[in-house]
């Protein structure tokens, strides 16, 4: 029995041409086309930041098992950054990918952010950054290169210098597509009105407590831009553990989210399940990233998306969250949020 199956064969499965694959994965992952890239990616993407021990110290072997489990489950889109764990996430991911043929996954990484307060979107730095990432990841190219958290830099520099530098890397065959990421939604139209990019990555803006990304979707569709959403659990707000002390949300947001969590608990439901189901149900969002170094959590997420959503519970949770709906927090330079 095959352990891994190529993206092309997964696409055959989606079209109903390879029923034997059901015996391999025992799941029914869904796939959507990422904007104009033509990439057919899993609706659940793997966010590799935990491989850098960003949330807790992890054993390297555990992280590698998590990556292999993701592939086994039909997840074919992996997102990472040199910022995560100060290059550790890329290094661990590179080790995990050594035993996986290159055509079995789509790989995204980033440029521009290298520390909590370390940003450099200059052409020289991002060019070098791509080469460094390729070495750490052990690949000849990445499918998607993204400018990381651009609200912390000059958006005009991203337009005039960063993206043209990445386009030259694309001409060299080191990257296939170019994207931008960040928290404030206003950064995306600013860039997209001035230069063409293939994807955007937004986080904490499409979940039970904040759906403002949906308001931007018609604009993104006009531009034929791929839509990647991350942090459907609000960076911990919508979990039984609750938000960490460092979480930038207001005290009111944390309190109301905790009330919603307690309500779900009283109904015997993990609010994270409801949050993941809700986030992935939106057909206009091409993939939603979840980050974990625990293989069991990945299996749980895939099981959740195969189960029907409890619409009555969903409405009740929306009612609890209504006082803080769409509330966010500042990020980056004042002019960018």
N, C-alpha and C positions, 0 to 999 in steps of 0.2 A: 504493500500500500504506500502511495506517495505521501510524503510528509508535507511538502510544499507544492503549490500549484501556481503557475505563472498568471500574471494579470490578464493575458490574452485568453487563457483557458477559463479564468473566472468570468470574463465577459461572455464566453460561450455558455457558461452555466446560467448567467443572467438571462440569456436569450433562450434558455431551455434546451441547449444542445448537448449538455454533459451531465445527465442525472447522476452519474456515478460519483460526482463530487460530493453529493449529500452524505455519502458514506464516509467521506474523508473528514468533513468538518462538523457535521451534525448541527448546522445552523443555517440561517437564511439571511445573510448579510445583504443589505440593500446598497445600491450604488447610484451615484448621480454624476453628471458630467460637469466638470469644474469650469464654468464659463466658456470662454472661447479656446481654452487650452486643448480641449478634446480628451483630457484625462478622465477616465471613468473611475472615480474614487469612492471608497466606502463612506457611508453616511456617518459612521463612527470612526474618527481618526485617532491616532495615538500621539498624544502630547508627551514628548520624552523628557520634559524638565525634571521629573522625579529621579531620572537616572543620574542627575548631578547632585543628588542628596539635597535638593532645594527645600524639601519639606521635612525630611528626616534622613538620618544616615542610613544608607542602604548598602547591603552586600552586593558587590559587583555581579556575582552569579545570579542573584535574585533579579536584578535588572535585566540581565541577558535572557533569563527565562520569561520575563514579562514581554519582551520584544518578540520572542519566538511564539509565545502564546497568542499575541496580537495577530501575527501572520497566520497562525493556525486557524484563528477564528474568522478569517476573511478580511481583517483590517489591512488595507493596502496603502494607507497614507500615513506617513510618519513625519512629525514636525519637531525640530530641535533648534538650538541656538548656541553659539559659543558662550553666550552670557550665562547659560544655565550651569551652575556649579563651576563657573570660570573655566570652561572647556571640558569639565569632567563628563557632562552628559553626552557630548559628541564622542568622546573617547570610548565610553562604555557602549554607546550605540554602535560605534564602528566595530567593536569586538563582537557584538551580537549579530551584525550583518555579515560577518566574514563567511558564515556557513549558509547564507541565503543567496541564491542567484539574483543578480541585479535586476532582472526583469520581473521579479516577484513583488516589488513594492515601488511606490513613488516616495521620494525623499525631499523634504523641504528643510532648509536651514536659513540663517539670517545673518545680516551684517549691520554694523552701526552701534550696537550696544555691547559693552565688554565688562561692565561692572555696575554697581548700584548707581554711581554718579559718573560713569565713564562712557561717553558717547563720542563717536567720530564718524561722520558721514562723508569725509573727504574721499575723492576718487582714489587716491593712493592707498588709504587705509582699507577701504572696502574691497579693492582689488586684491590686496594681500590677504585679507580676511577670507575670501573665497578659497584661495589656494590652501590656506591653513586648515580650513574646514574639510576640504577634500582629503587632505592627508589624514586628519584625525578620523574621518568617517571611512576611509579606505575605499573610496569610490573615485571614478574618473569625472563624474558630473553629478549635479543635483538637479532634480526636476523643477524645483522652485527655489529661488533665492529671494529673500524678503528683507526690506529695510525695517529694522526693529525699533519699535516705539518712537516713531518719527516726531511725536509731539515734544520730545526733549531736545530736538535740534531745530535748525532752520528749515522750514518746509520749502523755501525757495532753493536752498542748497540741494535738497533732495531732488527737486525738479531739474535744476540746472547742472548738477555735478554727479550726484550719487547714481541716479537711474541711467544717465548716459554711460557711466563707467560700467555698470552692470550689463548694459546692452553690448558693450565691447566684449565682456566675458561670455555673453551668449554667442556672439560671432565666433569665439574661440572654441565653442562646444562645451564649456565648463558648466553652464547653466542653461536650462531650457526655457523657463518662464520667470517673470519678475513680479513681485508683489510688495505691498506695504502693510505695516501693522501699527496698532496703537489703540489707546483707550478712547479719547474724544472722537466722536463720530465726525465732527466738522473737518478733521484733517483729511478725510478721504476725498470729498469733492474738491478741496483746494488743489490736491495733487492731480486728480483725474481730469480736472478741467484744463490742465496745463500740459500733461504728458500722459501717454498711454502706458498702463500697466495691466497685468493679467489677472491679479487677484488682490483682495484685501483680507486681512485677518483682524477681526474685532473680538474683544473679550469682555465678558460681564455685561453684554448688551442684548443677549437673547436668552432669557431664562424666566422663571416664574415671577421674579420680582422686577424685571427690567426687560422690556421687549422693544426698545427704541431702535434696534438694528432693523426691525421690520419696516420702519418708516423710510429707511434709506434704500431698501431693496429695489423699488421701482427705478430709482436713479441708477443703481448699479446694473440693473438689467438692461437699461438703455445703453450703457457702456459695454455690455456683454462681459462683465467682470465676474470672476469666480468669487464666491462668498464663503469664507471660512469663519466659523464662530468657535470661540474657546470659553472655558470656564462656565459651563452651563449650571454649575453649582455655586456660582458667585464667589469663587475662591474660598469656599468653605461656609458661606452664609447658609446654604441650603443643605446642610449635613447634620447628622446627629451629634457630631463633635462640636459643631458651631464654628464661628469665625475665630481665628487666632487674634491675639492681642494687637498684632501689628496691622491688622486689616484696616484699610483706609475708610471704610464705610462709617457713617455716623452711628452714634449710640442708639438712636431711634431705629435705624435700619436693622442693626444687629438684634435689637429687642424684638421687633416685629417678626423677623425671620425665625427667631427662636420660638416665638409663639406658634408660627405655622408648623415648625418642626414638631413641637409638642402635640399639636393637634393631629398630625399624621401618625405620630407614635400611638396616640389614643385609639386610632383606627387600625393599628397593627401594620402600618405602612411606613417604609423608609422614605422620607421626603426626597432623598436623592433619586429614588426610582421614578417618582412622579416628575421630577425636574428633568431627568435624562429623557424620559418618554416624550415630554412636552417639547423639549428642544429639538429632538430629532424628527418630530412629526412635520416640521415646516419644510415643504418641498423646495422652497426658494433658497434655503441655506444648504449649500452643497455638502459640507461636512462639518461635524461638531467634534472638537478635540476634547478628549478626556485624558488626564495624566495620572498614572499610577505605576508603581514599581511592583505591585502585588498581582500576580497572575490570576488569583481568585477574583479580585475586583474586576478585572477585565471580563472574565467569564460571566460575572454577575451583570455587568453592563449590557453585554450582548443578549443575555437572557431577558433582561428588562425590555429591550426594544422589540423583542419577539412577542411580548405579551400585550394584551389590549389595555389601553389607558382607562382609568376610572374617572369618567367625565364629571360625575357628581362630586367626587373628592376634589377634583381640579377646580371646579367652580367655588367650592367652599374655601379652598386655600387662597384662591384669588381674592375672595372677600376679606380674608384676614390680612393679606398683603396690600390691600388697596391704599392704606394711608401712606405707604412708602413706595408705591409703584412708580417706576421710572426714575427714582432717585439714584444719583451716581456720586462721584467724587472727582476733584480736580487731579489732573495728571499732566506733567510737562510744563513747558513755558506758559506763562499767563495768556499770551496772545493765541495759544493753540488749543485752549479749552474753554 
